[in-house]
Amino acid sequence: MHNSSAKLLIIDDDEVVRASLAAYLEDSGFQVLQAGNALLGLEVFENEEPDLVICDLRMPQIDGLELIRRMSAQQGETPVIVMSGAGVMSDVVEALRLGAADYLIKPLEDLAVLEHSVRRALDRARLRVENRRYREKLEVANRELQASLSLLQEDQNAGRQVQLNMLPETPWEVDGLCFAHKIIPSLYLSGDFVDYFRIDERRLGFYLADVSGHGASSAFVTVLLKFMTTRLLYEFRRNGAFPDFKPSDVLAHINRGLINCKLGKHVTMLGGLIDLAADRLTYCVGGHLPLPVFYSDGEASYLKGSGLPVGLFQDAHYENYELQLPASFSLTLVSDGVLDLLPGETLKEREAVLPDRVRAAGGTLDGLRQVLGLAQLGEMPDDIALLVLNRNLA
């Protein structure tokens, strides 16, 4: 309410003083109610609910202090201005302690002082009401935010559990080969994903994928990747097209699927197939860096290969590369988040260090955990994924 339209209540047993104050304040634009004693003033206060009260401290039957106590008990936010003669300053102190907004000494020689005190008290009362309403709104918003955060946490927990359930067993030993992986998300959910599986009696498949972005939206794409690769494998088995199953087929299938879904996400990934009978690795690169590190006879080096990211270009073509596998070896696939753990000013310098780290780790995942200090990691700017497959390594 604007100050000039506020409703005031004057309580004073001196009719002349009361009328003089009322006339001045009415001329200033206020609505003014009057009461000649405290009991009548309380009745008007209860019925009319004024915005401000002006009362004398010295009145018969009930004095101003008791009046303030009773009004505060009914409506503690209504400001009260007390008027007192010069000889009762102890009562003024008590009135202020009880919550009076101001005090004025009678007789009032300049009624403009009273008007100023009234307007200031009304402004303070309005601010108190606004602050209370703001706090109430803030408390409601905080409760709603807390409920939303709890719901989000439940969603994150559910999403995390879905991701964990999709990941393959680690370590997984099959036909002399050992697959093992480690994923460390920068947030609660990861945009990195690995999978490995048996295609048929003589072939094994695997891939490592790094979805663009972070968090829940990227994690959702990992679910989609799992679905698409599983569905593709099912279709190949149902159609009996096993002789033609190649990693490039998988990347091309995922590329079309992501583009058609229009999720605004792309993936860098590397997929591979191992022919156990022929001891041959066939792999395909989908824009993924760093390239796989091959370790054998104490030496480690990058495999060759290149290709476009998956999910960006409709006409992307993916090429298969082949490698004959020795009796003892390991193949290490990592997401680019691992490069943040390596020394060097540039990406090229950090990439050059990775084969040395694989060599120092002896080509095993446990060795890489120690060499890279994965157990001591704090908050990371990017997801980290490692997939290591080896044969006949200690």
JOVEN-V451386 format. One record per residue. PSI is psi in degrees with one decimal (999 if undefined). NEAR is the number of other C-alpha atoms within 10 Angstrom. Layout:
BEGIN
PSI:NEAR, PSI:NEAR
END
This chain:
BEGIN
137.5:10, 143.6:10, -42.9:17, -17.2:15, 11.0:14, 154.0:17, 122.2:19, 149.1:24, 122.1:23, 124.1:26, 111.0:30, 134.5:24, -7.7:17, 106.0:12, -35.9:13, -47.5:10, -44.2:14, -45.2:19, -38.0:14, -44.8:11, -42.8:19, -42.9:20, -42.7:12, -44.4:16, -32.6:20, -39.6:16, -25.1:10, -0.2:14, 4.4:13, 152.9:19, 127.4:17, 128.0:20, 152.3:18, 149.3:20, 135.4:20, -7.6:16, 171.2:22, -39.8:25, -43.9:16, -36.1:13, -40.2:22, -38.9:19, -44.2:12, -39.0:17, -42.8:24, -40.3:13, -37.2:9, -18.9:13, 65.9:16, 161.7:19, -21.0:22, 148.2:24, 134.9:26, 122.2:25, 151.6:29, 147.5:26, -29.1:26, 101.1:18, 151.9:18, 162.9:11, -71.2:9, 123.5:13, 176.2:16, -32.5:26, -45.7:21, -35.4:14, -43.8:21, -41.2:26, -45.4:14, -40.7:13, -37.8:19, -35.5:17, -31.3:10, -45.4:13, 90.2:12, -12.5:13, -8.5:16, 120.7:21, 145.3:25, 128.7:29, 125.2:24, 148.1:27, 137.3:23, 147.0:20, 163.7:16, -19.6:11, 2.9:9, 48.1:12, -26.9:13, -34.7:8, -34.8:17, -44.1:24, -43.4:12, -39.3:12, -42.6:23, -37.8:17, -33.7:10, -6.6:15, 8.9:17, 141.7:22, -30.0:22, 166.5:19, 148.3:22, 143.6:18, 128.2:16, 147.4:13, 149.2:12, 109.1:15, -30.5:9, 105.0:8, -12.4:14, -29.1:13, -40.4:11, -46.1:21, -41.9:16, -43.2:11, -40.4:17, -47.6:24, -39.4:16, -42.3:15, -39.1:22, -40.2:23, -43.8:15, -41.1:14, -41.4:18, -42.4:19, -38.9:12, -42.6:13, -44.6:13, -40.7:12, -39.0:12, -45.1:12, -39.1:12, -43.9:12, -40.2:12, -44.5:12, -39.9:12, -39.8:12, -41.3:12, -44.4:12, -39.2:12, -39.8:12, -42.6:12, -40.1:12, -41.8:12, -40.4:12, -40.3:12, -40.4:12, -39.4:12, -42.4:12, -41.3:12, -41.0:12, -39.6:13, -42.6:12, -41.8:13, -42.0:16, -42.6:14, -43.8:12, -41.1:19, -41.1:17, -37.4:12, -46.2:14, -45.2:19, -38.8:13, -25.6:10, -26.3:16, 147.0:15, 166.8:15, 141.6:15, 129.2:12, 158.7:14, 117.5:14, 129.0:14, 125.3:11, 43.7:10, -7.8:9, 146.9:17, 122.1:18, 137.6:24, 146.5:22, 163.7:25, 127.7:19, 128.2:19, 104.9:20, 144.6:21, -30.5:19, -167.8:15, -34.1:16, 152.0:23, 144.3:28, -0.2:30, 147.5:32, 147.1:29, 154.3:27, 150.1:21, 148.5:22, 162.2:17, 131.9:14, -49.7:19, -165.3:11, -25.9:10, -5.2:13, 144.2:19, 144.6:19, 154.3:21, 160.0:20, 158.1:23, 131.1:23, 143.6:24, 105.5:29, 141.0:25, 144.5:17, -169.3:17, 169.9:20, -156.0:17, -40.0:18, -40.0:17, -37.3:22, -35.8:26, -37.9:17, -31.7:22, -35.4:23, -41.2:16, -39.3:16, -45.2:21, -43.6:17, -46.1:13, -41.1:17, -39.0:17, -42.2:12, -38.8:12, -43.1:17, -39.9:19, -44.2:13, -41.3:13, -41.7:15, -42.1:14, -35.9:10, -4.0:9, 33.1:11, 28.6:11, -38.9:15, -24.1:7, 4.7:9, 115.7:17, 153.4:18, -34.8:24, -32.2:22, -39.9:18, -48.2:19, -39.4:29, -39.8:18, -45.6:16, -38.7:21, -48.0:25, -41.6:17, -44.5:16, -40.1:22, -42.8:17, -31.5:11, -21.4:11, 49.2:10, -9.0:12, 22.1:11, 145.7:17, 169.4:22, 136.1:29, 133.6:23, 163.0:28, 124.2:31, 145.8:25, 158.7:22, 132.6:23, 122.2:22, 105.4:18, -36.6:16, -38.3:9, -3.1:11, 49.9:14, 135.6:16, 127.6:19, 127.5:18, 163.7:24, 137.6:26, 126.6:28, 69.6:26, 17.8:18, 132.0:25, 143.9:18, 159.1:21, 163.1:22, 146.3:24, 122.9:22, 129.9:23, 128.1:22, 142.0:20, 38.8:10, 5.0:11, 145.4:15, 136.2:23, 160.9:18, 143.7:17, 156.7:16, 163.8:11, 154.2:17, 165.8:18, 164.1:18, 150.8:20, 156.4:20, 128.1:31, 9.9:27, -41.2:16, 124.7:13, -38.4:13, 24.3:9, 138.1:16, 137.5:15, 134.9:22, 141.7:17, 140.4:18, 150.7:17, 150.5:15, 129.7:12, 131.7:12, 132.7:18, 177.3:13, -32.1:11, 126.3:14, 171.1:22, 152.4:25, 122.7:22, 121.6:24, 133.2:25, 153.2:29, 164.9:27, -11.5:22, -24.7:21, -30.6:21, -24.3:22, -16.5:14, -7.2:16, 150.2:17, 157.3:14, 146.5:14, -34.1:8, 164.6:8, -39.8:14, -40.5:11, -41.6:13, -38.0:17, -36.0:20, -22.4:17, -28.5:14, -47.5:24, -35.3:20, -38.1:15, -39.3:17, -40.8:26, -44.3:22, -27.5:17, -3.9:17, 19.9:22, 18.6:29, 157.0:25, -40.6:23, -39.7:15, -40.1:16, -37.0:20, -42.6:15, -45.9:13, -38.9:14, -8.3:17, 39.3:11, -28.2:16, -21.3:8, 11.1:8, 139.8:10, -143.5:8, 132.2:8, 146.0:15, -15.1:12, 155.6:21, 152.3:25, 130.0:25, 138.1:24, 135.6:23, 120.2:25, 128.3:23, 136.4:23, 164.7:24, 129.5:20, 36.9:12, 140.8:14, 999:8
END
